[in-house]
Amino acid sequence: MKTRNYSIDIFRYVCAVMVVAIHTRPFSDLNEEIGFIFTQIVPRIAVPFFFCVAGYYYIPKLEKGYKSFSVYIKRLIITYSTWSCFYYIIDFLQYGYLDVKGFISRSLYKFAISGSYYHFWFFPALIFAVCFTTFLFKIGYKKVIIPLSIVLYCIGCLGCSYYKLGICIPGLRTVFTFSGFNVIRRVLCMGFPFFLCGYLVYKIKEKVFAYTTNIKLFVIWIISVGVWLTEICLVLVLKLESNIVITIGLYLLCVMTMLILLRNQLSKYKAFSNISRILANFTYYSHPFWIIFITFLCNNIFHVNITETPIFFLAIGLSCIVGILLYRWDNRVMNHIIK
């Protein structure tokens, strides 16, 4: 059984803040280029890191024979269902009552396939990754899962950052131009590969730590950041991309970030990491509600036209305040921890 890693828990909160940035586009109201950097580039490690952490903690238990599948899946489904009901109520009050049957059918489809709310695509993708990985382990194919995940990730990159190259490949062109490719990309080409990325980190970390000093590890991490940013610049300049959600360099960056955090566990910051863990979950789950709440208040109560940057900071602030209150009240239902 793995103990908590304090630096990972703290960085998970940083990633939750990045997710809020993706959905609020801070600084784009001040400068479009700066807004693009803080919305489309910097936060791209956030959700991949969540998958990676989940795989790092779950798959070694599976490998060691622990019966953790049913407990893990149950915890995922309870958390997902609880928060989905919360957002379904909001959706219904906004427009769902106009077509109840359509609302129910759409809600069931989204819950099972694309995510019950726009940020909850993470849950179907993670549930699939857990189930598929467990299945491959059970039938004795564990040696193929990391290579398979890397192949799927490369296919995903061809459909995103290298789209103009990918559509030149006859078999893949059909996949990339399919209307449902976004779901395929999230589940097969992003969720599953980054979940297995955590397992890859688990397998290589001891050898890396044995032959690499902390300074060298930081240098390699800086190089990985440079490689990732250079790749993004190239695909943008050459106009190869349909989007830059995933790139080859992002996978390397995720591996190196995990290794840095595992090597530097910040053992003196246990209390702060506990709060960060709660805030990471609550901020990720609740931030769309705060965006709706803030926008509604400004438009309908105060009659103020609020822009992206204030929404970002207010959403983070409210998530933080309420999250800390829930931490103090020990609300285990709303802040179920996914290890």
JOHU-V644925 format. One record per residue. RES is the residue in one small letter. PHI is phi in whole degrees, -180 to 180 (none if undefined). OMEGA is omega in radians with two decimals (* if undefined). D_CENTER is the distance of its C-alpha to the mean C-alpha in Angstrom with 2 decimals. Layout:
res->{RES	RES}
phi->{PHI	PHI}
omega->{OMEGA	OMEGA}
d_center->{D_CENTER	D_CENTER}
//
This chain:
res->{m	k	t	r	n	y	s	i	d	i	f	r	y	v	c	a	v	m	v	v	a	i	h	t	r	p	f	s	d	l	n	e	e	i	g	f	i	f	t	q	i	v	p	r	i	a	v	p	f	f	f	c	v	a	g	y	y	y	i	p	k	l	e	k	g	y	k	s	f	s	v	y	i	k	r	l	i	i	t	y	s	t	w	s	c	f	y	y	i	i	d	f	l	q	y	g	y	l	d	v	k	g	f	i	s	r	s	l	y	k	f	a	i	s	g	s	y	y	h	f	w	f	f	p	a	l	i	f	a	v	c	f	t	t	f	l	f	k	i	g	y	k	k	v	i	i	p	l	s	i	v	l	y	c	i	g	c	l	g	c	s	y	y	k	l	g	i	c	i	p	g	l	r	t	v	f	t	f	s	g	f	n	v	i	r	r	v	l	c	m	g	f	p	f	f	l	c	g	y	l	v	y	k	i	k	e	k	v	f	a	y	t	t	n	i	k	l	f	v	i	w	i	i	s	v	g	v	w	l	t	e	i	c	l	v	l	v	l	k	l	e	s	n	i	v	i	t	i	g	l	y	l	l	c	v	m	t	m	l	i	l	l	r	n	q	l	s	k	y	k	a	f	s	n	i	s	r	i	l	a	n	f	t	y	y	s	h	p	f	w	i	i	f	i	t	f	l	c	n	n	i	f	h	v	n	i	t	e	t	p	i	f	f	l	a	i	g	l	s	c	i	v	g	i	l	l	y	r	w	d	n	r	v	m	n	h	i	i	k}
phi->{none	-91	-83	-66	-106	-66	-67	-65	-63	-67	-69	-60	-68	-57	-67	-62	-64	-62	-63	-60	-63	-59	-92	-118	56	-63	73	-69	-78	-99	-156	-63	-68	-64	-59	-62	-62	-83	-111	-105	-112	-53	-77	-67	-83	-61	-67	-54	-65	-59	-61	-62	-63	-59	-67	-62	-85	-83	-65	-60	-64	-63	-64	-86	89	-69	-87	-106	-62	-63	-66	-67	-63	-59	-65	-63	-67	-62	-63	-61	-66	-61	-72	-64	-59	-60	-77	-64	-62	-62	-62	-64	-67	-78	-154	-65	-66	-74	-148	-64	-62	-63	-62	-65	-65	-65	-65	-66	-64	-64	-60	-84	-114	-103	106	-66	-140	-61	-92	-92	-59	-57	-70	-58	-66	-70	-61	-62	-60	-64	-66	-68	-64	-62	-61	-64	-64	-66	-94	84	-109	-64	-71	-95	-70	-69	-59	-62	-65	-69	-62	-63	-66	-63	-62	-60	-63	-65	-88	-119	-69	-116	-56	-67	-83	-63	-74	-82	-92	-50	-65	-80	-56	-62	-68	-70	-94	-68	-62	-96	-62	-59	-69	-60	-62	-66	-84	-87	-105	-135	-60	-62	-62	-75	-61	-73	-59	-62	-67	-60	-60	-60	-73	-102	-62	-64	-67	-63	-67	-71	-113	-133	-76	-63	-63	-62	-64	-66	-62	-64	-63	-62	-63	-64	-63	-63	-62	-62	-66	-63	-62	-61	-59	-64	-68	-74	-65	-81	56	-90	-91	-96	-162	-119	-61	-128	-137	-61	-66	-66	-62	-61	-63	-65	-60	-67	-64	-61	-65	-61	-68	-68	-75	-122	-84	52	-64	-81	-114	-60	-62	-65	-68	-63	-66	-61	-63	-65	-65	-60	-63	-66	-63	-63	-69	-98	-60	-62	-63	-66	-63	-63	-62	-64	-63	-63	-60	-68	-79	-108	-104	-93	54	-118	-86	-88	-102	-65	-64	-62	-60	-58	-69	-69	-64	-64	-63	-66	-61	-67	-63	-68	-62	-67	-63	-66	-62	-70	-85	57	-79	-79	-77	-77	-125	-65	-86	-98	-86}
omega->{-3.12	3.05	3.12	3.04	-2.99	-3.13	3.09	3.14	3.11	-3.13	3.06	3.10	3.07	3.14	3.09	3.09	3.10	3.11	3.08	3.11	3.11	-3.03	3.14	3.10	3.14	3.09	3.10	3.07	3.11	-3.14	-3.04	-3.12	3.11	3.09	3.11	-3.14	-3.07	3.13	-3.01	-3.08	-3.06	-3.05	-3.01	3.09	-2.94	-3.08	3.02	3.12	3.09	3.10	-3.10	3.12	3.13	3.12	3.14	-3.12	-3.02	-2.95	3.08	3.07	3.10	-3.13	-3.12	3.05	3.09	3.11	-3.03	-3.04	-3.05	3.13	-3.10	-3.13	3.12	-3.14	3.10	-3.07	3.11	3.13	-3.13	-3.11	-3.12	-3.11	3.09	3.10	3.13	-3.11	3.06	3.09	3.12	3.13	-3.12	3.14	-3.12	-3.08	-3.04	-3.11	3.13	3.13	-3.00	-3.13	3.11	3.12	-3.13	-3.12	3.10	-3.11	3.13	3.12	-3.11	-3.14	-3.06	-2.95	-2.94	-3.10	-3.04	3.05	-2.93	3.13	-3.07	3.00	3.12	-3.04	3.07	3.13	3.14	3.11	3.09	-3.11	3.14	-3.10	-3.09	3.12	3.13	3.11	-3.14	3.07	-3.06	-3.13	3.03	-3.11	-3.05	-3.12	-3.08	-2.96	3.12	3.06	3.13	-3.12	3.13	3.08	3.12	3.12	3.12	3.06	3.10	3.10	3.10	3.13	-3.11	-3.06	-3.10	-3.04	-3.09	3.03	-3.09	-3.11	3.05	3.12	-2.98	-3.09	-3.10	-3.14	3.14	-3.14	-3.05	3.14	3.10	-3.07	-3.13	-3.09	-3.13	3.09	3.11	-3.14	-3.10	-3.04	-3.01	-3.00	-3.14	-3.11	-3.13	3.14	-3.12	3.00	3.10	3.05	3.08	3.09	3.08	3.10	3.12	-3.08	-3.03	-2.94	-3.10	3.11	3.12	-3.12	-3.12	-3.04	-3.08	3.07	-3.13	3.13	3.11	3.13	3.10	3.11	3.13	3.10	3.11	3.10	3.14	3.06	3.13	3.11	-3.14	-3.13	3.11	3.12	3.12	3.12	-3.11	-3.09	3.09	3.14	-3.13	3.12	3.13	-2.88	2.82	2.97	-3.14	-3.14	3.08	3.08	3.12	-3.12	3.14	3.11	3.10	-3.13	3.13	3.09	-3.10	3.11	3.09	-3.13	3.10	-3.11	3.12	3.14	-3.09	-2.92	3.10	-3.04	3.14	-3.02	-3.10	-3.10	3.14	3.14	3.10	3.09	-3.14	-3.14	3.09	-3.10	3.11	3.13	-3.04	3.12	3.13	-3.08	-2.91	-2.94	3.07	3.10	-3.13	3.09	3.11	-3.10	-3.12	-3.13	3.13	3.14	-3.08	-3.07	-2.98	-3.12	-3.09	3.14	3.12	3.10	-3.08	-3.10	-2.95	-3.06	3.07	3.10	3.13	-3.07	3.10	3.11	3.09	-3.11	3.14	3.09	-3.12	-3.10	-3.12	3.11	3.11	3.08	3.10	3.08	3.14	3.13	3.10	3.13	-3.01	-3.13	-3.06	-3.09	3.13	-3.05	3.06	-3.09	*}
d_center->{23.68	21.36	21.70	19.07	18.25	18.69	17.21	13.87	13.94	14.96	12.36	9.61	11.48	11.68	7.95	8.30	11.27	9.73	7.74	11.29	12.76	11.17	12.71	15.91	16.85	18.64	21.73	22.09	25.01	26.60	25.99	24.26	23.58	22.14	20.00	18.71	17.88	15.98	14.17	13.79	14.02	13.18	9.69	8.54	7.68	5.17	1.60	4.75	6.09	4.73	6.06	8.78	9.89	10.21	12.25	14.18	15.43	16.04	17.65	20.34	21.51	21.87	23.74	26.03	26.96	25.53	25.39	21.92	20.67	22.27	21.32	17.61	17.54	19.72	17.53	14.45	16.83	18.55	15.58	14.32	17.98	18.87	16.40	17.03	20.71	20.27	18.80	21.32	24.06	23.01	22.86	26.19	27.84	26.85	28.02	27.69	31.23	32.67	31.82	31.13	31.26	28.95	26.50	26.54	26.17	23.27	21.51	22.10	20.89	17.62	17.09	17.76	16.41	14.19	12.83	15.27	13.98	12.18	8.86	9.44	9.11	6.30	9.53	11.93	9.92	9.54	13.14	14.36	13.10	14.82	17.88	18.38	18.07	20.43	22.76	23.07	23.85	26.41	28.24	28.46	26.20	23.93	25.22	23.87	20.24	19.10	21.31	20.27	16.54	17.52	19.81	17.28	14.95	18.09	18.93	15.65	16.53	19.97	18.76	16.74	17.98	21.20	21.84	25.54	26.08	24.19	26.29	29.37	28.70	30.48	28.47	25.07	26.33	26.62	23.03	21.65	24.01	23.33	22.24	19.58	18.02	14.86	14.25	15.46	13.21	9.98	11.55	13.94	13.05	9.33	8.23	11.63	12.17	9.33	10.25	13.73	12.99	12.92	16.25	17.57	17.10	18.93	21.68	22.39	21.96	25.54	27.17	25.26	26.19	29.74	30.41	28.41	29.15	26.67	28.01	27.60	24.01	23.35	25.34	23.35	20.07	21.76	22.90	19.45	18.39	21.60	21.08	17.66	19.23	22.39	20.77	19.11	22.55	24.32	22.46	22.85	26.49	27.32	25.51	24.01	20.65	19.67	16.43	14.74	11.11	11.67	14.73	16.61	16.51	12.74	13.05	15.95	14.38	11.57	14.54	16.71	14.46	14.16	17.91	18.78	17.17	18.82	22.05	22.07	21.28	22.77	24.87	26.74	23.84	23.41	24.03	21.64	18.84	19.61	19.31	16.09	14.57	15.89	14.93	11.25	11.26	13.81	12.52	9.20	11.48	14.47	13.97	14.94	18.06	18.98	18.72	21.04	23.23	23.76	24.52	26.90	28.73	29.24	30.35	32.44	33.63	33.95	34.27	32.31	30.31	27.14	25.09	21.46	21.72	23.38	20.92	18.03	20.09	21.46	18.18	17.03	20.56	20.89	17.62	18.90	22.41	21.73	19.14	21.84	24.39	22.48	22.11	25.85	26.57	24.46	22.98	21.52	20.72	18.54	16.71	16.42	14.75	12.54	13.85}
//
